[in-house]
Amino acid sequence: MIRRSFRLKATRIAYLFKKGKKVGNTHVTVKFLPSGEKSPSSRFCVVTSAKVSPKAVTRNRLRRQIYEIIRLNKELLEKKFDIAIITKPPILNLDFASMRKILTALFSYIK
């Protein structure tokens, strides 16, 4: 899990899904918006639905892996953004290194 200061609140998530820009590939979709001046850094949330995997253990492991990738690579984002990462079922076939490569490429696009 990431620190509370890096997590999005529910009201901001709803706004992000309505107004945010979208970029993605076959494994993940990333929605993002520039964050307000109040935010000290970029804020994140990870969405893994039951369509990705019916097992909660698998979804939670995937979520933890993505949060670890965010923790290791959040310095790639120079500006402050609110970011939602939505997973898709093909991501289950990837290992950690491949997920990291895909997400860092998407983060570099957001700049």
C-alpha positions as a Python dict, from the first residue, in 0.01 Angstrom:
ca = {
    (1, 'M'): (0, 0, 0),
    (2, 'I'): (119, 350, -63),
    (3, 'R'): (106, 635, 185),
    (4, 'R'): (-222, 814, 238),
    (5, 'S'): (-84, 1135, 84),
    (6, 'F'): (-36, 946, -245),
    (7, 'R'): (-389, 796, -255),
    (8, 'L'): (-689, 944, -432),
    (9, 'K'): (-1011, 1012, -246),
    (10, 'A'): (-1341, 870, -372),
    (11, 'T'): (-1483, 1207, -482),
    (12, 'R'): (-1170, 1285, -684),
    (13, 'I'): (-1181, 937, -842),
    (14, 'A'): (-1536, 999, -967),
    (15, 'Y'): (-1429, 1336, -1112),
    (16, 'L'): (-1124, 1175, -1272),
    (17, 'F'): (-1333, 906, -1442),
    (18, 'K'): (-1568, 1172, -1577),
    (19, 'K'): (-1321, 1439, -1695),
    (20, 'G'): (-982, 1266, -1720),
    (21, 'K'): (-774, 1192, -2026),
    (22, 'K'): (-706, 831, -2110),
    (23, 'V'): (-407, 638, -2239),
    (24, 'G'): (-356, 265, -2239),
    (25, 'N'): (-273, -63, -2406),
    (26, 'T'): (-400, -421, -2394),
    (27, 'H'): (-295, -467, -2029),
    (28, 'V'): (-388, -143, -1851),
    (29, 'T'): (-570, 185, -1902),
    (30, 'V'): (-447, 498, -1726),
    (31, 'K'): (-678, 793, -1664),
    (32, 'F'): (-513, 1115, -1553),
    (33, 'L'): (-577, 1480, -1478),
    (34, 'P'): (-348, 1754, -1353),
    (35, 'S'): (-383, 1772, -978),
    (36, 'G'): (-471, 2089, -788),
    (37, 'E'): (-220, 2320, -623),
    (38, 'K'): (-309, 2181, -278),
    (39, 'S'): (-163, 1841, -359),
    (40, 'P'): (201, 1793, -249),
    (41, 'S'): (258, 1521, -511),
    (42, 'S'): (86, 1297, -763),
    (43, 'R'): (-196, 1080, -627),
    (44, 'F'): (-289, 731, -744),
    (45, 'C'): (-551, 458, -730),
    (46, 'V'): (-553, 110, -879),
    (47, 'V'): (-877, -49, -1000),
    (48, 'T'): (-890, -427, -1045),
    (49, 'S'): (-1237, -563, -1110),
    (50, 'A'): (-1370, -916, -1073),
    (51, 'K'): (-1354, -940, -1453),
    (52, 'V'): (-974, -944, -1424),
    (53, 'S'): (-985, -1240, -1188),
    (54, 'P'): (-1269, -1383, -981),
    (55, 'K'): (-1024, -1458, -698),
    (56, 'A'): (-968, -1175, -450),
    (57, 'V'): (-622, -1310, -366),
    (58, 'T'): (-510, -1266, -727),
    (59, 'R'): (-661, -918, -757),
    (60, 'N'): (-501, -802, -432),
    (61, 'R'): (-160, -939, -532),
    (62, 'L'): (-186, -756, -863),
    (63, 'R'): (-286, -436, -683),
    (64, 'R'): (9, -465, -443),
    (65, 'Q'): (251, -518, -731),
    (66, 'I'): (123, -210, -912),
    (67, 'Y'): (147, 0, -595),
    (68, 'E'): (508, -116, -558),
    (69, 'I'): (582, -10, -917),
    (70, 'I'): (427, 329, -840),
    (71, 'R'): (636, 364, -524),
    (72, 'L'): (957, 286, -714),
    (73, 'N'): (881, 508, -1015),
    (74, 'K'): (678, 805, -893),
    (75, 'E'): (974, 1036, -960),
    (76, 'L'): (912, 989, -1335),
    (77, 'L'): (618, 1228, -1306),
    (78, 'E'): (758, 1579, -1295),
    (79, 'K'): (420, 1748, -1260),
    (80, 'K'): (145, 1666, -1013),
    (81, 'F'): (-128, 1440, -1150),
    (82, 'D'): (-425, 1242, -1024),
    (83, 'I'): (-389, 898, -1181),
    (84, 'A'): (-618, 594, -1191),
    (85, 'I'): (-474, 268, -1322),
    (86, 'I'): (-741, 30, -1449),
    (87, 'T'): (-625, -327, -1508),
    (88, 'K'): (-743, -562, -1782),
    (89, 'P'): (-741, -946, -1779),
    (90, 'P'): (-429, -994, -2000),
    (91, 'I'): (-214, -838, -1724),
    (92, 'L'): (-231, -1165, -1531),
    (93, 'N'): (2, -1323, -1787),
    (94, 'L'): (283, -1074, -1716),
    (95, 'D'): (561, -1094, -1464),
    (96, 'F'): (665, -804, -1240),
    (97, 'A'): (941, -680, -1473),
    (98, 'S'): (707, -664, -1771),
    (99, 'M'): (441, -480, -1570),
    (100, 'R'): (703, -232, -1454),
    (101, 'K'): (819, -171, -1811),
    (102, 'I'): (462, -113, -1935),
    (103, 'L'): (367, 123, -1652),
    (104, 'T'): (688, 327, -1671),
    (105, 'A'): (629, 372, -2045),
    (106, 'L'): (276, 498, -1974),
    (107, 'F'): (406, 728, -1699),
    (108, 'S'): (658, 878, -1941),
    (109, 'Y'): (373, 945, -2184),
    (110, 'I'): (180, 1138, -1917),
    (111, 'K'): (458, 1396, -1874),
}
